[in-house]
Amino acid sequence: SRMYSTLINLRQELLQNGSCCFESGACTLTDQLACGNAGGLFQGEGSACEPNNCPQPPTLGACCLPDLSCSEVEASECATLGGDYKGDDSVCASFNCAAGACCFGLDACTFVIESQCDAAGGDFRGAGSACDSEDCTLTFGACCLAEVCIPEFDPSLCVSSGGEFQGEGSDCAADPCAVPPATGACCFANGSCVVETESDCGVNGGIYSGDNTSCVPNPCPQPPAIGACCASDGSCSEQTEADCQVAGGVYSGDGASCSPTPCSQPPVTGACCALDGSCSEQTEVDCQSSGGSYSGEGTSCAPNPCPQPPATGACCSDDGSCAVLTQTSCAASGGIYQGDDTGCEVVVCSDDVVITVDDDFGENPQANFNSIQDAINAASDGATILVYPGTYTGNLDFVLDFGSKSIAVQSTSGASQTSIDAEWSRGLMNFNGATEGVASLV
């Protein structure tokens, strides 16, 4: 029975213990209380450590990142970051991510950082490159010394001599050592700035600010601000506020555009014809209110589209009275028309009426008649008929038939420029009934 009790106690002890897992992935058999005190995670009474079922930590390694720094991360994370994974359990202390192969020719190579390689006159092959994978066989190239290009030069000797090696296999054909022309800020009228050579700046219409000047910040004078300027006719132009005010416009603000136009449009107008033939441009409503005739939207008074009333002038009657009539109405009434636009206030109608005749209205476009006989027919006793230069004839028995009228026919320029032609087919003149003999031809 004593042995039985021992077995029972041993069984209870075994049942009370279990596996305890730690962050490192290690496993220990212990009771729950002891496991918690040790910072572990108890897996349960009776659980075992063989096999080890504790979660294992991720495997880390050194990772050289693109910025040449090093970080100990998982392989998958290193790949995501674009780095170079150095292997599981590797540590950054064992790697210099900035170092690489530095070649000196004749297969001589050291593993150093770029600045050390350059100082030694070597050819740095890049961070992370290895000497066992680089071909360090010496290759000559062009070397720039004091702006002079020397072909097929030893790269280390070029650098140690204060030159600038142009690369393995380079040559002087394209003159890589030539100093480019100096550039500077070039200012344009619109305030923009471009860095270019002085000659290019002049060709492009700019003003050169000097060698090595920069466009950051912009050194160029800025033009005055412009904006939309509204004129009284609704038109829009982009100009400065001062120019807009001088022109009598309304400025819409700096940077305001005429597209689309911000300007209020005036009412539509057109030519309005008055009864006297005058024309004015106004709205249809105003035209109708003034008794005019509207010619349509957008029509103009230049030239005047309005029907013109017949011209009028002073008309002298036989009794010496005067009335303003058209030439046609004056002739129909037996009066003597004194010319277009003449008025009774300046014309004196009397027995001494002067009638003008011009055969082609060339010398006197306002002549009363172009036929002497028509003037005789219209004249009253005492009238004088002034005849302008020309040749006058007729189609009756006489070229001039005075009848019984006491009138005078007088040439303005004499017989040398004024003639009466009977055309060998009719009499020249007839004074029938002129009892006093007062009819005369001069």
C-alpha positions as CSV (number, residue, x, y, z in Angstrom):
1,S,0.0,0.0,0.0
2,R,2.9,2.3,0.6
3,M,4.1,1.8,-3.0
4,Y,0.6,2.5,-4.2
5,S,0.5,5.9,-2.4
6,T,3.9,6.9,-3.9
7,L,2.6,6.1,-7.4
8,I,-0.6,8.1,-6.7
9,N,1.5,11.1,-5.6
10,L,3.8,10.9,-8.6
11,R,0.8,10.8,-10.9
12,Q,-0.7,13.9,-9.3
13,E,2.6,15.7,-9.6
14,L,2.9,14.8,-13.3
15,L,-0.6,15.9,-13.9
16,Q,0.0,19.3,-12.2
17,N,3.1,20.1,-14.4
18,G,2.9,21.1,-18.1
19,S,4.9,22.8,-20.9
20,C,5.7,26.5,-20.5
21,C,6.5,28.5,-23.7
22,F,8.8,31.6,-23.8
23,E,9.2,34.3,-26.5
24,S,12.5,32.8,-27.6
25,G,10.6,29.6,-28.5
26,A,12.1,27.6,-25.7
27,C,9.9,25.1,-23.7
28,T,10.2,24.1,-20.0
29,L,8.1,21.6,-17.9
30,T,6.8,23.4,-14.8
31,D,3.6,24.1,-13.0
32,Q,1.3,27.0,-14.0
33,L,2.4,29.2,-11.2
34,A,6.1,28.9,-11.8
35,C,5.5,29.4,-15.6
36,G,3.7,32.7,-15.1
37,N,6.3,33.9,-12.6
38,A,9.0,33.2,-15.2
39,G,7.2,35.2,-17.9
40,G,6.2,32.1,-19.9
41,L,2.9,31.0,-21.3
42,F,1.6,27.8,-19.6
43,Q,0.3,25.3,-22.2
44,G,-1.8,23.2,-19.8
45,E,-1.4,20.4,-17.2
46,G,0.1,17.3,-18.8
47,S,1.3,19.1,-21.9
48,A,4.9,18.1,-23.1
49,C,7.9,19.9,-24.5
50,E,8.8,17.0,-26.9
51,P,8.0,17.7,-29.5
52,N,8.3,21.5,-28.9
53,N,5.0,23.0,-29.8
54,C,5.9,26.5,-28.7
55,P,5.6,29.3,-31.3
56,Q,9.1,30.0,-32.8
57,P,10.2,33.7,-33.4
58,P,10.8,34.8,-37.0
59,T,14.3,34.2,-38.4
60,L,16.1,37.5,-38.9
61,G,19.2,38.5,-40.9
62,A,21.1,41.6,-41.9
63,C,19.5,43.5,-44.8
64,C,21.4,46.3,-46.7
65,L,18.8,48.8,-47.8
66,P,18.9,51.1,-50.9
67,D,20.0,54.1,-48.8
68,L,23.1,52.0,-47.8
69,S,21.8,51.6,-44.2
70,C,21.4,48.1,-42.6
71,S,18.5,46.6,-40.7
72,E,18.0,43.1,-39.2
73,V,14.6,41.9,-40.6
74,E,13.0,38.8,-42.1
75,A,14.0,37.9,-45.6
76,S,10.6,38.6,-47.0
77,E,10.5,42.1,-45.5
78,C,14.0,42.8,-46.8
79,A,12.8,41.9,-50.3
80,T,9.8,44.2,-49.9
81,L,12.1,47.1,-48.9
82,G,14.3,46.4,-52.0
83,G,17.2,45.4,-49.8
84,D,20.0,42.8,-50.1
85,Y,19.4,40.0,-47.5
86,K,22.7,38.7,-46.1
87,G,21.4,35.4,-44.7
88,D,19.5,34.0,-41.7
89,D,21.0,35.0,-38.3
90,S,23.4,37.4,-40.0
91,V,23.9,40.7,-38.1
92,C,24.5,44.2,-39.3
93,A,27.6,44.5,-37.2
94,S,29.3,42.1,-39.7
95,F,28.4,44.2,-42.8
96,N,29.2,47.6,-44.2
97,C,26.3,48.2,-46.7
98,A,28.1,51.2,-48.2
99,A,31.2,49.3,-49.2
100,G,31.9,47.8,-52.5
101,A,34.6,46.6,-54.9
102,C,37.3,49.2,-55.6
103,C,39.4,48.3,-58.6
104,F,43.0,49.5,-59.2
105,G,43.7,47.5,-62.4
106,L,45.8,44.4,-62.9
107,D,43.0,42.6,-61.0
108,A,43.8,44.5,-57.8
109,C,40.7,45.0,-55.7
110,T,39.7,46.1,-52.2
111,F,36.4,46.2,-50.4
112,V,35.9,49.8,-49.2
113,I,33.4,52.6,-49.2
114,E,33.3,54.9,-52.2
115,S,35.0,57.9,-50.6
116,Q,38.0,55.7,-49.6
117,C,38.1,54.2,-53.2
118,D,38.1,57.7,-54.8
119,A,40.8,59.0,-52.4
120,A,43.0,56.0,-53.4
121,G,42.5,56.7,-57.1
122,G,40.5,53.5,-57.6
123,D,37.4,52.7,-59.6
124,F,34.4,52.1,-57.3
125,R,32.0,49.5,-58.7
126,G,29.1,50.3,-56.5
127,A,27.8,49.6,-53.0
128,G,27.4,45.9,-52.4
129,S,29.6,44.9,-55.3
130,A,32.2,42.2,-54.5
131,C,35.8,41.8,-55.6
132,D,35.3,38.2,-56.6
133,S,32.6,39.1,-59.1
134,E,34.1,42.3,-60.6
135,D,36.6,42.4,-63.6
136,C,39.2,44.8,-62.4
137,T,41.3,44.6,-65.5
138,L,42.6,48.2,-66.1
139,T,40.7,50.0,-69.0
140,F,42.0,53.4,-70.1
141,G,39.8,56.4,-71.0
142,A,39.8,60.1,-71.6
143,C,41.1,62.4,-68.8
144,C,40.3,66.1,-68.5
145,L,43.2,68.1,-67.2
146,A,42.8,71.9,-67.0
147,E,40.0,71.8,-69.7
148,V,42.3,69.7,-72.0
149,C,41.3,66.3,-73.0
150,I,44.0,63.5,-72.9
151,P,42.9,60.2,-74.6
152,E,43.7,56.7,-73.3
153,F,44.8,57.8,-69.8
154,D,45.2,55.7,-66.7
155,P,42.2,56.4,-64.5
156,S,44.1,56.4,-61.2
157,L,46.8,58.6,-62.6
158,C,44.2,61.0,-64.0
159,V,42.6,61.4,-60.6
160,S,45.9,61.7,-58.7
161,S,47.0,64.4,-61.2
162,G,43.9,66.5,-60.4
163,G,42.0,65.5,-63.5
164,E,38.6,64.2,-64.1
165,F,38.4,60.7,-65.6
166,Q,35.6,60.4,-68.2
167,G,35.1,56.7,-67.9
168,E,36.5,53.4,-69.1
169,G,36.7,53.4,-72.9
170,S,35.8,57.1,-73.3
171,D,37.6,59.2,-75.9
172,C,38.2,62.9,-76.8
173,A,36.2,62.9,-80.0
174,A,33.3,64.8,-78.6
175,D,35.6,67.1,-76.5
176,P,34.1,66.2,-73.1
177,C,36.4,68.7,-71.4
178,A,35.1,71.7,-73.2
179,V,33.6,74.3,-70.7
180,P,30.0,75.0,-71.6
181,P,29.1,78.7,-72.1
182,A,28.0,80.5,-69.0
183,T,24.3,80.8,-68.4
184,G,22.2,83.1,-66.3
185,A,18.7,84.3,-65.7
186,C,17.0,85.8,-68.8
187,C,14.0,88.0,-68.2
188,F,11.1,88.5,-70.6
189,A,8.4,91.2,-70.9
190,N,5.8,89.0,-69.4
191,G,7.9,88.6,-66.2
192,S,8.9,85.0,-66.9
193,C,12.4,83.8,-66.3
194,V,14.5,81.2,-68.2
195,V,18.1,80.2,-67.5
196,E,20.1,80.3,-70.8
197,T,23.2,81.7,-72.4
198,E,23.5,85.5,-73.0
199,S,23.4,85.0,-76.7
200,D,20.3,82.8,-76.6
201,C,18.6,85.3,-74.3
202,G,19.2,88.2,-76.8
203,V,18.0,86.1,-79.7
204,N,14.8,85.3,-77.8
205,G,14.1,88.9,-77.0
206,G,15.0,88.7,-73.3
207,I,17.2,90.8,-70.9
208,Y,20.2,88.9,-69.5
209,S,20.7,89.2,-65.8
210,G,24.3,88.1,-65.7
211,D,26.4,84.9,-65.6
212,N,25.4,82.4,-63.0
213,T,22.3,84.3,-61.9
214,S,19.3,82.1,-61.1
215,C,15.6,82.1,-61.7
216,V,14.9,81.0,-58.1
217,P,13.7,83.3,-56.8
218,N,12.5,85.1,-60.0
219,P,14.6,88.3,-60.4
220,C,12.5,89.6,-63.3
221,P,10.4,92.7,-63.1
222,Q,6.7,91.7,-63.2
223,P,4.4,93.6,-65.6
224,P,1.4,95.4,-64.0
225,A,-1.6,93.3,-63.4
226,I,-4.3,93.4,-66.0
227,G,-8.0,92.5,-66.0
228,A,-11.2,92.8,-67.9
229,C,-12.2,96.4,-68.7
230,C,-15.8,96.9,-69.7
231,A,-16.6,99.7,-72.1
232,S,-19.9,101.5,-72.3
233,D,-20.8,99.7,-75.5
234,G,-20.4,96.3,-73.7
235,S,-17.1,95.4,-75.3
236,C,-14.4,93.9,-73.2
237,S,-10.6,94.3,-73.4
238,E,-7.9,93.1,-71.0
239,Q,-5.7,96.0,-69.7
240,T,-4.4,97.7,-66.6
241,E,-6.7,99.4,-64.1
242,A,-5.2,102.8,-64.9
243,D,-5.6,102.4,-68.7
244,C,-9.2,101.2,-68.2
245,Q,-10.0,104.3,-66.1
246,V,-8.4,106.6,-68.7
247,A,-10.5,105.0,-71.4
248,G,-13.7,105.5,-69.3
249,G,-14.2,101.8,-68.7
250,V,-15.2,99.8,-65.6
251,Y,-12.4,97.6,-64.3
252,S,-13.5,94.1,-63.3
253,G,-10.4,93.3,-61.1
254,D,-6.9,91.9,-61.5
255,G,-6.8,88.7,-63.4
256,A,-10.4,88.9,-64.6
257,S,-10.8,87.6,-68.1
258,C,-12.8,88.7,-71.1
259,S,-13.6,85.1,-71.9
260,P,-16.4,84.8,-71.1
261,T,-17.1,88.5,-71.0
262,P,-18.2,89.9,-67.6
263,C,-19.5,93.1,-69.2
264,S,-23.2,94.1,-69.2
265,Q,-24.4,94.4,-72.7
266,P,-26.3,97.6,-73.8
267,P,-29.8,97.3,-75.3
268,V,-29.8,96.4,-79.0
269,T,-30.2,99.4,-81.2
270,G,-30.7,100.1,-84.9
271,A,-31.2,102.9,-87.4
272,C,-34.4,105.0,-86.7
273,C,-35.6,107.1,-89.5
274,A,-37.4,110.4,-88.8
275,L,-39.9,112.1,-91.1
276,D,-37.4,114.7,-92.1
277,G,-35.0,111.9,-93.4
278,S,-32.6,112.2,-90.4
279,C,-31.2,109.0,-88.8
280,S,-30.3,108.2,-85.2
281,E,-29.4,104.8,-83.7
282,Q,-31.7,103.9,-80.8
283,T,-33.8,101.1,-79.4
284,E,-36.9,100.0,-81.3
285,V,-39.1,101.2,-78.4
286,D,-37.5,104.7,-78.3
287,C,-37.8,104.9,-82.1
288,Q,-41.5,104.1,-82.1
289,S,-42.1,106.5,-79.2
290,S,-40.5,109.4,-81.2
291,G,-42.6,108.6,-84.3
292,G,-39.7,107.2,-86.3
293,S,-39.4,104.1,-88.5
294,Y,-37.2,101.4,-87.1
295,S,-34.9,99.8,-89.7
296,G,-34.0,96.7,-87.7
297,E,-31.6,95.5,-85.0
298,G,-27.9,96.2,-85.8
299,T,-28.7,98.5,-88.7
300,S,-26.5,101.6,-88.9
301,C,-26.9,105.3,-89.8
302,A,-23.7,105.3,-91.8
303,P,-24.6,105.5,-94.6
304,N,-28.0,107.0,-93.9
305,P,-30.6,104.4,-94.9
306,C,-33.6,106.7,-94.4
307,P,-35.8,107.9,-97.3
308,Q,-35.1,111.6,-97.9
309,P,-38.0,114.0,-98.4
310,P,-38.0,115.9,-101.7
311,A,-35.9,119.1,-101.5
312,T,-37.8,122.4,-101.1
313,G,-37.0,126.0,-101.7
314,A,-38.5,129.4,-102.1
315,C,-41.0,129.7,-105.0
316,C,-41.8,133.2,-106.3
317,S,-45.3,133.7,-107.8
318,D,-46.3,136.3,-110.5
319,D,-47.9,138.5,-107.8
320,G,-44.5,138.7,-105.9
321,S,-45.6,136.3,-103.1
322,C,-43.3,133.6,-101.9
323,A,-43.9,130.0,-100.7
324,V,-41.6,127.1,-99.8
325,L,-42.4,124.3,-102.3
326,T,-40.7,121.5,-104.1
327,Q,-39.4,122.4,-107.5
328,T,-42.1,120.4,-109.2
329,S,-44.9,122.0,-107.2
330,C,-43.5,125.4,-107.8
331,A,-43.4,124.9,-111.6
332,A,-46.9,123.5,-111.5
333,S,-48.2,126.6,-109.8
334,G,-46.5,128.8,-112.4
335,G,-43.9,130.1,-109.9
336,I,-40.1,130.6,-110.2
337,Y,-38.1,128.2,-108.1
338,Q,-35.3,129.9,-106.3
339,G,-33.2,126.8,-105.6
340,D,-33.0,124.0,-103.0
341,D,-32.9,125.0,-99.4
342,T,-33.7,128.6,-100.1
343,G,-36.2,130.3,-97.8
344,C,-38.7,133.0,-98.2
345,E,-37.1,134.9,-95.4
346,V,-34.0,135.5,-97.5
347,V,-35.6,135.6,-101.0
348,V,-37.2,138.8,-102.3
349,C,-40.0,138.0,-104.9
350,S,-40.8,141.0,-107.1
351,D,-41.3,141.9,-110.8
352,D,-37.5,141.8,-111.2
353,V,-37.4,138.0,-110.9
354,V,-34.1,136.4,-112.1
355,I,-34.5,132.9,-113.7
356,T,-31.4,130.8,-114.3
357,V,-30.8,128.4,-117.2
358,D,-28.0,125.8,-117.6
359,D,-28.2,123.4,-120.5
360,D,-26.5,120.5,-118.5
361,F,-26.6,121.9,-115.0
362,G,-22.8,121.7,-115.1
363,E,-21.9,125.3,-114.2
364,N,-25.0,125.8,-112.0
365,P,-26.5,122.6,-110.6
366,Q,-29.3,124.8,-109.0
367,A,-30.3,126.4,-112.2
368,N,-34.1,126.7,-112.6
369,F,-34.2,125.2,-116.1
370,N,-32.0,123.6,-118.7
371,S,-34.0,125.1,-121.6
372,I,-34.3,128.9,-122.4
373,Q,-37.8,128.4,-123.8
374,D,-39.0,126.7,-120.6
375,A,-37.6,129.7,-118.7
376,I,-39.5,132.1,-121.0
377,N,-42.7,130.1,-120.5
378,A,-42.4,130.4,-116.7
379,A,-41.3,134.1,-116.7
380,S,-43.5,137.0,-116.0
381,D,-43.0,140.5,-117.4
382,G,-40.0,142.2,-116.0
383,A,-38.1,139.0,-115.4
384,T,-34.5,138.5,-116.3
385,I,-33.3,135.1,-117.6
386,L,-29.6,134.4,-117.0
387,V,-28.2,131.8,-119.4
388,Y,-25.0,129.8,-118.5
389,P,-22.5,128.7,-121.1
390,G,-23.7,126.1,-123.6
391,T,-25.5,125.5,-126.9
392,Y,-29.3,125.9,-126.8
393,T,-31.8,124.7,-129.4
394,G,-35.5,123.8,-129.5
395,N,-38.2,121.7,-131.2
396,L,-40.8,124.3,-132.1
397,D,-41.1,126.8,-135.0
398,F,-38.7,129.1,-133.2
399,V,-35.9,128.4,-130.8
400,L,-37.0,131.2,-128.6
401,D,-40.6,132.5,-128.7
402,F,-41.1,135.4,-126.4
403,G,-44.8,135.8,-127.3
404,S,-45.9,139.2,-125.8
405,K,-43.7,139.0,-122.6
406,S,-41.4,141.9,-121.6
407,I,-38.4,140.0,-120.4
408,A,-34.7,140.0,-120.8
409,V,-32.5,137.0,-121.8
410,Q,-28.8,137.5,-120.8
411,S,-25.7,135.3,-121.2
412,T,-23.5,135.1,-118.1
413,S,-20.3,134.5,-120.3
414,G,-21.0,136.2,-123.6
415,A,-21.5,134.9,-127.2
416,S,-18.1,133.1,-127.2
417,Q,-19.3,130.5,-124.7
418,T,-23.1,130.7,-125.2
419,S,-24.9,130.1,-128.5
420,I,-28.5,129.6,-129.8
421,D,-28.6,127.0,-132.7
422,A,-31.7,126.9,-135.0
423,E,-30.2,123.8,-136.7
424,W,-31.3,125.2,-140.1
425,S,-34.8,123.9,-139.5
426,R,-36.6,126.6,-137.6
427,G,-36.6,130.3,-136.8
428,L,-34.3,131.7,-134.3
429,M,-36.7,133.8,-132.2
430,N,-40.1,135.4,-132.2
431,F,-41.2,138.7,-130.5
432,N,-44.8,138.5,-131.5
433,G,-47.0,140.9,-129.6
434,A,-44.1,142.7,-127.9
435,T,-45.7,146.1,-128.6
436,E,-43.4,148.1,-126.4
437,G,-40.3,146.4,-127.8
438,V,-39.1,145.7,-124.2
439,A,-38.1,142.0,-124.8
440,S,-34.4,141.8,-125.2
441,L,-31.6,139.3,-125.9
442,V,-28.1,140.1,-124.7
